């Protein structure tokens, strides 16, 4: 995936959440960014498993 194909999102979290996320990421051998991406993809997989594929052509 080329850098220009990656979207940036800002995320504000409390210091406690940040520290716990960093702990989890380190435990899993990921960066914080990698851990957040993993969690987002897991959420999408869980949603699609229950509700079917998300149709990006359909207006939200």
Beta strands, then each sheet from edge to edge (+ up, - down):
end
